[in-house]
């Protein structure tokens, strides 16, 4: 009987940690989307990723996986400034830790 509340508290703590990671990733992606030295297509993917992460349509893990996929694909763009690529990798690493 004592396991139930501990498990519930653990799930709440994990969800809070995941939400904090998503907020951090959104902050990084917002920097990228506002940076006028970054090519427009990359800024658009950053904005689309933010929208995906803010959506309530899917679970946290699915939102994170979808955003990671979008960012991973665009991170190969040869026109991307190196500092932008590092920011995207940072956002990806934050999101990759989010699991169901």
ZIQUI-V602179 format. One record per run of one state. SS is the DSSP state (H for helix, E for strand, C for the rest). FROM is the first residue (numbers start at 1). LEN is the number of residues. If there is no record, write none. Layout:
ss:SS from:FROM len:LEN
ss:SS from:FROM len:LEN
This chain:
ss:C from:1 len:1
ss:H from:2 len:33
ss:C from:35 len:5
ss:H from:40 len:15
ss:C from:55 len:5
ss:H from:60 len:15
ss:C from:75 len:7
ss:H from:82 len:15
ss:C from:97 len:4
